Structures are given as C-alpha cells and as structure tokens.
C-alpha cells in the first residue's frame, strides 16, 4: 500500500472495554501500510500489561479511529528527576489494520457491502476520458467540454459486482485565466450481502496483480475506503449513517517511487479486452485461487524483490514447475505399471534398505523438469526460435537449476542467470495470457506490439 505522505496524528486512545482510561499517543502510518502507535502510558501495568487486540481512539482533527490486530512491541519507563520524579511510561505498538472514521465495539466484526480502491496506473490502463477538446489554431480558439464517463459494471463469479468507476474534480471557482479538470479512475466492489473486509481485500489484491500483469509494471494500492452505513452506537455518541471509512493495512506490494507507465510496455489495455473484460478478469481471479503460489512468485520476480539473482531464478523455475503440475497429470509411465515396478524392486532390495529405496522411488513417476518446461513452451514454440534453440534453452535452465541446488555455478553460468530469468518470466506471461483467454494469434500480436517482451524472446 502506497502512502505518499506520512500520516502522523496525535490523539487519545483507549480499549473498547475500558473507555474511561484514555491515553495520549501518536498514530503513524508509513509507506507500505506500516502502522505504529506510540502511547504515553500503558494499558495495565509494566509488570502485567493487558493483552491488546483492538484499540479505539479519537485523533486531533481526524475523528474516530479503530486499530485492529495490535501487538505491543516494547514498553519502557523512565524517571524525570528534573520535575515530578514520576515514572514516564511508554508503549510502542504495531498495528495491522486501521479503520479511520469509526470506533468499533470490543467484539464487533467489521462487515461491509462495498469497497472502493484506487490502483496506481489504472487511469492509463483504462484510458477512458470524459474530456473533449476542439482546437481552432487559425482562430486562436479552443473548445473544451467534460462529461463524467459512465461506470462499467462487471459481474464476478463470487457474487460481487466490480465497477470500473470514474470521479472528477471540477473547478470550484471561475478563473478567467485558467481552468482545470481532474478525472480519476478507480475500482468499486459491491456485495449484496455484507462481508468481512478480508473477502474484499482478497479480491482487491487479485485485481492489483492483474493490473501488474496487464500493465507489465508493479503497481499498488493508492487508497482504500468504504462506507459504514449501519446505525452504530459509539461509546460516547450516536454516529450518523453512511460514514466514510478510510482503511489502512500492511501490504508488501508497494514501491517507494511512482510506477513508470508506458503504452508500448503494456501487454494489453482495457480497450483490447473491453467486450470480454468480465470473462478475462474472472479467469484471472480463478487462476489466482487455483495457483496462488505461481502468481505470488511471478509478482515478486516482476518487482525484483529477491535480494539475489539466484533466488529470482529458482523462484521462476519453481513457479513453472508448479504451474505445469496444476494443469497436467502427465506421468512418466502408467500408474499401475509404475506401482508394479516399485513392488518388484523393493522385493529384490537388500534387507534393511527397503525404506531407503522406497523413499527414493516415491516420486520416481513424476515428469522431469526438462519435460515440464518443454511442454509449457510447446504452444509458443515459434516465439522461442527453432527446435535447436528451444532445446538449448531448456537444457540451460535445467542444468543451471541443478547446479544451483546440488553443486556450484561456474562464472559463465552466473552471467547466464539474468538471461534465463528473463526468458522464464516471458514464458510465465505467455502462459497467463493463454490461461485468461487470449488465443494464439492474439498472443503473437501482443508479443509483436510489446517491445520489452519482444526483445526478451529474441535474445
């Protein structure tokens, strides 16, 4: 989660079960959704601190706030001998989730029926604008008009409705010298039945990785919000209905810099899939649910999150292996034949070595990595060169994996790691395109129009 400007506010905080004991403190939310609370006091005593799951509070010029999944990282006490000789106690608390705008009761589980979230890069990917302009240069004149685009509804297989929605900021006052209109695109999830936040966040995360894939760049949440529209009794007062609630949470998918979004780098834009966006997005969500580990490994490789090139290489190899295992039941031989072979071998095994041999043979019918990668490349073989070039690529991947895990790498193998990693990432992209519904000719067109992917497959 991207926090461009550090959120830091002071206020009073208390446990929902003990509303009268209010402790001053400072709430900070850092980039990535890292949430920290510093309290000038402790709940309980230093010797016997109270367990904390939820803290509520009221921020200065910020209203009510609920802090969930709280863990006290450290407590300290010092003596101020220059003034009162009193102990000054402090608590340092890590928080996993913040609801800004509402104070929940002690055991109340937050339920919502909507979630609104902005993702960096969505404006460029959707590419729909309500601004129309007509320039008449010879007359030194221009006509500019704006109409908010209509939302684009998409039904998800889990019963939710996803809308690609639009918002705008119009000028508040008439300025005779300049005028500005800002449009912003966002996702809006709606459920007929109220659900826990985790269900919404799960879909939102999958949609974020979908944009990472389509844009071919790591993007992230810019903001997440919802509306609390149920009458709610706070510990002090009745809250009005339809309260806007901003949500902050720890999320590793973020970057300290704004993503660089280029049209020529994207795999596809919304315009290319608009007539079947519902099917493609549902296919992506289904793929994430069935092969979550593969998608996770791909996104981490895409964002260069691994500290070493060797780790990135091994993660991509593992991702390809998991992906093939998920789509194929292929074995080296018929199961019955293999079981009979194992039985015969164990019978002939020297006494006392049966368990050892059985362990060695347990996965003997699994398809080799070499065959798995060859099978995955097959639908796109013309994109990876002739038969000899493809065979050489597969051999290099397998040999490098074996040397990394069992032996050591020679200097030339280390230099090859980056090239092989790029080739494997390109293969993952082709497989994902196929999985979400792109045909072979469409995939070839995408490769031709995406300079980065085309270059990767050509070297």
N, C-alpha and C positions, 0 to 999 in steps of 0.2 A: 504494500500500500504506500503510495507516494504522499508524503507530507512535505510540500514545498517550503512552507514557513512553519517553524517550530511553534507548536501550540503549548503555551505555558500560562496557566492561570492559577491564582490563589483563591482560596475559599475555605469553607468549613465542611468537615466530613464526619460521618457517624455510621454506626452499624444500624441496620433497619430495626433490629430487636432492642436497641438501646438509643432511641432518638434524642434523649436529653443530654447524652455525653457527646459533645461536638468538639472536634479537634481541628485547629487551623492547619492548613497544609498547602502544598503546591502540586498541581497536576501538570505533568509534561507529556506531550505526545510527539515523538521524534519520527524521522523518516523511516519507512518500513513498518509503521504502526507499533513501534516500541513505546510502551506506556509505563510511566513511572510516577509513583505518588510518594512525596516526602511529607511526613506528618510531624508536627512539633508536639509529640506526645505519643502514647501507645494505648492500644485497646487492651485493657487488663493491666498487668504489671510486667516489668522487665523479667522477673523470675518466672512468671506464669502468664505469658501473653495469650490472648484469646485467639482461637482459630478463626481465620477470616476467609469467607468465600465471596461475600458481597459487601460493598461499601457504597453508601449513597452520600451525596453532598450537594452543596449549593455554591456555584462559582461566582466570583465577583464579575458582574456584567456578563454572566454566562448562563444563569439559570440552573435548574436541577441537572444532576448527573448521576448515573449508576455505573459502578465499576464492578465487573464480574470476574470470577476466577482469579482472585487476588492471592498472592503469596509473599509473605514477609521475608525479604531477602536479608535484612540486617536491622538491628536495633542498637542504639547507643545511648549513653548517658554521660554527661559531664557536669562539673560544678563551676558555677560562675561566682568566683570568690570576690569579684570586684563589686558586686551588687547585693544579691539576696542570699547567697550561699545555698540556693536551691538547686536541686538536680534539674538539668535541662535534658529531657528525653526526646529522642527522635526515632521514627520508624521509616524504613525505606522499603517500599512495597512495589513488586512487579505486578502488573495488571494485564490480563489477556484481552479484555474487551471493554469498551466504553459505550454507553448509550447517553448521548448528550441531549437533554431536553426533557427527561422524565426520571422520576425516582420510583424504583420498583420496591415492592414489599419483600420481606425476608425470603419467603419460599416461592415467590411468584416467578413463573417461567414466561419469559417474553414470547409472545406469539404475534405474528404479523400476517397480513394478506397482500402486502406489496413490498417491493424493494426497488429503489432507483439507484443506479450506479453509472458513473462516468468512467470511461477507459481511455487512456491516452491513445491517440491515433484513430479513434472511431470516426471523427469528423472527416479525415482524409479517406478512410476506407469506404464509408457510406457515400460520400461525395455528392450529397443532395443539398442544394442551397435554395432558399426562398428569395434570394436577391436577383433581380433582373436589371440590366443596365442597357442603355441605348446612348451611344456616344455619337455626336454630330460634330466632328472635329472642325469641319469647314466653317461651321457657325459658332464655334467655341461654346457648344451647349451639350448638356448630358441630362438624361432622364433616368433616375434610379428609383425602383419600387421594391417593396418587400411584402411577401405573404408567407406566413409560417407554414411549412410543409405539413401535410397530413401524416399522422403516425402510421407506421407499417406494422400491423399485427401478425404474429406468427404463433401457432399453437404448438406447444411442446408435448411430447409423449407422456410426460409425468403429470399431465393435467394442468400445468401452469400455462399462462399466456405471456409470451415475450413480445414487447413492442419496441421497435426502433423509433424513438421519440425525439422531438425537437423542442428547443426552448430558445428564446431570444431576449436580448436586452435592447430596448428601444431608447432613443434619446429622451431624457426627462424634461429637457427644456429646449426651446428653439434657439439654435445658434446660427446666426446669419452667415458665419464664415466657414463653419464645418459641421458635419453631422456624421454620426457613427451608429452602425447596427451590428450587433454581435450575435451570431447564431451558434448554438451548441447542440451536439447530438449526444444522446445517451440511451442506455438500455433501461427498460421498465418491466419488471416481473410482477405478475398478478396471479394470485391463487384464489379460487372460490372459497376454499377453507383456510382458516388461519393455521399457519405452520410455524415451527420453531425456526429461529434465524439460521441455524446450521444448514437446513434444507435449501434456503435461498442462497446462502453463501456458496454451497457446493455447486449449484448451477452457475452462479456468477463466476466462480473460479474456472469452470469449464469453458464458459464463454470468453473469458480473458485469454486462456490458452488458445482458443480458436482464433482470436484476433492476432495473437503472437504468430500463429501458423500462417494465416492468410496474408498478413502484412509483411511477414518474414523479418520481424524485428520484435525484440522483447518489449511488451507494453504492460501496463499495470493499472490497478485502480487509482483513479484520481480522487474520487469521493464516493461514499456510500451513505444512503439515507433512506428513511421510511416515514410512515405517518402512523402515529398511535391514535386510533380513532375509537377507542373504547372508554367509557367513563371510568375514571381512575381516582381512587382516594389516596392522596399523599398523606404522609404523617402530619402535615401541617394544614393542608388546604385542599379543596377540590380543584383538580386541574381541568381545564377546558378540553373539549373533544378536539380531535384532529390536530394533535400536537406534532410538529415536525421533529423528527429524531435523527440526529447525525450519529453514525456508527463508525467507531474506530476499532481496529483489531490488528494483531500481529500477522503480517503476511510477508513471506520471503520474496515474493515476486515483485520486485521494485528495482528502480535504478536511481542513482544519485543525479543522473543527467536526463534531460528530456530526450525521448527517442527520436532518431532521425528517420522520418517517414518519406520515402520516395516512391513514386508511382512505378518506376521501372524496376524497383526491387520487389514489389508485391508479387505474390503468387497469383492472386486474383482479387478483384474489387467486388463490392456488393453488386454493382451493376451487372457483372458477369453471371451472378447466381440469383438475381432478384426473383425470377419466375419459379425458382425451386429452392429458395433460401430455407424454407421450413424443413424440407427433407434433408438438406445438407447439414443444417445445424443439429437436427435430431440425430443424424448419423454420427456426428462428432461426439455428441453427449453420450450416445450409446457406446461408441468406441472407447471413450474415457472410462466408462463404468466397467467395461469388459477387460480392458488392457491398461488400467490406470498407471501401472509401473512404466510401461513403454512411453506414454505421454509425458510422464514426470521426467524420465531420463532424457527425452528429446528436448524439453524446455530448458533443462539445466545445461545441456550441451549447447543449445542455441544461445544462451545468455553468458556462455564462457564462465560458468560459476565454479568449475572444477579448478583446484589450485595447480594441478599438474596436467600436462597434455596426455600423459599415460592414463590418468584417471578418466579423462574425457573419452579417450579411445575405447577403454574397457567398458565404459557405460554404454556407448553406442553399440558395441558388439553384443552386450547383454540385452539391450533393447531389441535388436534384430532377432536374436535367438528366442526371446520371449514372444515376440510378435508372430514368428513362424509357428511356434508351438501352439499359439492360440488359434491359428487359422487352419492348421493341418494336423491330422492324426497319423501322418506317414511314419512307418517303422522300417527298419532295415529288412525284416522278414516277417512272415505271418506269425501272429502271436502264439498260436498253438505249436507251430514248428519251433519257435524260439524256446518255449517252455520245455518242450521235449529235449531240445539240445542242452539246456541248462541241467535238467534232471540227469541226463546221461553223463555230462561232465562231472557233476558232483559225485555220482556213483563211482567214477574212476579216480576221484581225487584221493591223494594220500590221507590216511587217517589223521585227524587233528587239524587239517587245513580246510575243512569243508566251509566253515563260517567265513574264512578269508576269501575263498573262491566265490562264495555266494554274494558277498559284498561287491566283489569286482565285476560280477556278471549282472548285478541288479539293473544297471542302466545300459546294458550291452545292446539292447534293441533300439535305443534312441538313434535318431538320424544324426549324423555328424554335423558339426558347424559348417564344414565346407559345403555339404549338400544343402543345408538350410539357406545359406546365403545365395547359393546358385539358384535355388528355387525362387527366392524373393526377387532376384534380378531378372528372371526369365521374362515376365510381362513387359519389361522395359529394355530388353537386351540390346536393341539397336541404339539406345541412348548411351550405352556404356562401351560402344565400339564393337569390333569384330570378336569372333569366338576366342581367338588367342589373347586379345587384350582383356576380355572378361575373365578368362581362366587365370591370367596372371594377377589380376586384381583380387580375386577370391583367394588365391594362394598367399598373396602378400598379407591379406587380412588375417587369415588363419594362422600362418606362421608367426606373425607378429604377436597375435594373442597368445599363442603357445609359449613363445619366448618370454613374454612379459610375465606370465603366470607360473612358468616352470623353470626358466633358465635366466638368461640375461640378454639385453639388447646390444647389438653392435651399433657403432656410430651411425652407419647408413640407415639402420632400422629406426633409430630415434628421429633422424631427419625426415623419414617417411611417415611418421605418425600423423603429422598435420594433414598431409595429402589424403591419407586413408580415412582420417576422421571426417574430412570434408566430403569425401565420396560417400561414406556411410550416412552422414546427415542428409545428403541429397537423396539417397535411396529411401530413407525414412519419409522424407517429404513426398516422394512419388507414391509410396505405399499409402500414406494418409490421404492423398488426393484420390487414389483409387477407392479407398475404403469409404469416403464420404459421398462418392457418387460420380466422380469425373470419369469420362470414357477415355480410351487410349488416345484418340485424336486430340481431345481437349487437353490432355496431359502434355502431349508433344507441343501443342500450341503454347501452353504455359511455360514450358522449358525454353521455347524459342523467344518468348517475349520477356522473360525474367533474366536479365543479364548475369546476375550473380549465379543463378542455378545453371545457366547455360555454360558459363566459364568453368564451374566446378566439374561438370560432367565431361568437359572437353580436355582438361589437362590430365 
